[in-house]
């Protein structure tokens, strides 16, 4: 009588299952290491980006600080005029020279320049094909038809090279300062109006105005 040996197949299955489990564990271990390495890389990148952002913010705050030394902060004495692609006037103290290829230089005036306003057209001086520190520029105002009148001369204290991130911070800073000035002006108007109404009410015999 012939019989089957049922012990061989289970043993074979055990060996196969054991090998697969070992491979799965090894794959999980390797994937875990790769994932951990990826997390380390991501956290390093985030930390570097955060540090760079803080550095950019501190530099922009230093530029806009009262009494800031633009000569000390400045990075270039002159700009080649042939490379100037455009000039962006942000406000009456802040002008950005676009040199192309994301190469931007900030001019931050010590005082407000009369007649200079956002998006003003300007003309600037050149010596030897270069625009240099202590050279000047003027806003161009349009009076009537085809009549252009130059504004007062604004002297350039220095050129400050800006990264794209710093330029965005500068533009945001200018807008924030403008919003703060408007809010302050509106608050003063409201205070004067309230004081006037209180004064008129006090003069009224019944304590009621109009």
C-alpha positions in Angstrom: 0.0 0.0 0.0 1.4 3.4 -1.0 1.1 6.4 1.2 1.9 10.1 0.7 4.3 11.9 2.9 2.5 15.1 4.0 5.4 16.4 5.9 7.5 17.5 3.0 5.2 20.2 1.5 4.6 22.0 4.7 8.3 22.1 5.4 8.9 23.5 1.9 6.1 26.1 2.4 7.7 27.1 5.7 11.0 27.7 4.0 9.4 29.8 1.3 7.3 31.8 3.8 10.5 32.3 5.8 12.4 33.6 2.8 9.6 36.0 1.8 9.3 37.3 5.3 13.0 37.9 5.4 12.9 39.8 2.1 9.9 41.8 3.2 11.6 42.8 6.5 14.8 43.7 4.6 12.8 45.8 2.2 10.9 47.5 5.0 14.2 48.3 6.8 15.8 49.7 3.6 12.7 51.8 2.8 12.6 53.0 6.4 16.2 54.2 6.1 15.5 55.9 2.8 12.4 57.6 4.3 14.4 58.7 7.3 17.1 60.1 5.1 14.5 61.9 3.0 13.1 63.4 6.2 16.5 64.5 7.3 17.1 66.1 3.9 13.7 67.8 4.0 14.2 69.1 7.5 17.7 70.4 6.5 16.3 72.2 3.5 13.5 73.8 5.6 15.9 74.9 8.2 18.2 76.5 5.5 15.2 78.2 3.9 14.0 79.5 7.2 17.5 80.8 8.1 17.8 82.5 4.7 14.3 84.1 5.0 15.2 85.5 8.4 18.5 86.9 7.0 16.6 88.5 4.1 14.1 90.0 6.5 16.8 91.4 8.8 18.6 93.0 5.9 15.5 94.7 4.6 14.7 96.0 8.0 18.2 97.4 8.3 17.8 99.2 4.9 14.5 100.8 6.1 15.7 101.6 9.6 15.9 105.3 10.5 19.4 106.6 10.1 20.6 103.6 8.1 24.0 104.0 6.4 23.2 103.3 2.7 26.9 103.6 1.8 27.8 100.8 4.3 24.9 98.6 3.1 25.5 99.3 -0.6 27.2 96.8 -2.7 28.0 98.7 -5.9 29.4 102.2 -6.6 28.3 102.4 -10.3 25.9 100.7 -12.7 26.6 100.4 -16.4 23.9 102.4 -18.1 23.7 100.1 -21.1 22.5 97.2 -18.8 19.7 99.2 -17.2 16.5 97.6 -18.5 14.0 99.6 -16.4 13.5 101.8 -13.4 10.7 101.0 -10.9 9.8 103.9 -8.6 8.1 102.4 -5.5 7.6 105.6 -3.5 9.3 109.0 -3.0 12.3 107.4 -1.3 12.6 104.0 -2.9 13.7 103.2 -6.5 14.8 99.9 -8.1 17.0 99.6 -11.1 16.3 96.4 -13.2 19.5 95.2 -14.8 17.9 92.1 -16.4 18.3 88.5 -15.6 16.7 89.0 -12.1 19.6 91.4 -11.3 18.1 94.3 -9.3 19.7 97.2 -7.4 17.9 99.3 -4.8 18.3 103.1 -4.2 16.9 104.1 -0.9 17.0 107.9 -0.5 17.8 109.4 2.9 14.9 111.9 2.6 11.8 112.1 0.5 12.4 113.5 -3.0 9.8 116.0 -4.0 7.8 115.1 -7.1 8.9 111.5 -7.0 5.9 109.1 -6.7 5.1 105.5 -7.5 5.5 104.6 -11.2 7.0 108.1 -12.0 9.0 108.4 -15.1 12.6 109.5 -14.4 15.7 110.8 -16.1 19.1 110.2 -14.7 22.6 111.5 -15.1 25.4 109.5 -16.7 29.1 109.9 -16.7 31.2 107.8 -19.0 28.3 105.5 -19.7 27.8 104.7 -16.0 25.4 105.8 -13.3 27.3 106.2 -10.1 26.9 107.0 -6.4 26.2 110.7 -5.9 24.9 111.0 -9.4 21.3 112.2 -9.6 17.9 111.5 -11.1 14.7 113.5 -11.5 11.1 112.6 -11.9 9.5 113.8 -15.1 6.1 115.4 -14.8 3.7 115.9 -17.7 2.2 119.4 -17.8 -0.3 119.8 -20.6 0.1 118.3 -24.0 3.7 117.1 -24.8 5.2 119.3 -22.1 7.6 117.4 -19.7 8.9 119.2 -16.7 11.8 117.7 -14.6 11.4 117.6 -10.8 14.1 118.4 -8.2 17.3 116.4 -8.3 17.6 113.3 -6.1 21.1 112.3 -5.2 21.9 108.6 -5.2 23.5 107.5 -1.9 24.4 103.9 -3.0 23.3 100.9 -5.0 22.1 97.9 -2.9 22.0 94.6 -4.7 18.8 92.7 -4.0 17.8 89.0 -4.4 14.4 88.2 -5.8 13.2 87.4 -2.2 14.6 90.6 -0.9 12.9 92.6 -3.7 9.5 91.1 -2.7 10.1 92.0 0.9 11.1 95.6 -0.1 7.9 95.9 -2.2 5.8 94.6 0.7 7.5 96.9 3.1 6.8 100.0 1.0 3.1 99.0 0.7 2.9 98.4 4.4 4.4 101.8 5.2 1.9 103.4 2.8 -1.0 101.6 4.4 0.3 102.7 7.9 0.5 106.4 6.7 -3.0 106.3 5.3 -4.3 104.7 8.5 -2.5 107.3 10.6 -3.8 110.2 8.5 -7.4 108.8 8.7 -7.1 108.5 12.5 -6.0 112.1 12.8 -8.9 113.3 10.6 -11.3 111.2 12.7 -9.9 112.7 15.9 -10.1 116.2 14.6 -13.7 115.6 13.5 -14.6 114.2 16.9 -13.0 117.1 18.7 -14.9 119.6 16.5 -18.2 117.8 17.1 -17.5 117.7 20.9 -16.7 121.4 20.9 -19.9 122.3 19.0 -21.9 120.1 21.3 -20.5 121.9 24.3 -21.5 125.3 22.8 -25.0 124.2 22.2 -27.5 125.3 24.9 -29.2 121.9 24.9 -26.0 120.0 24.4 -27.2 118.8 21.1 -25.7 119.8 17.7 -28.0 120.7 14.8 
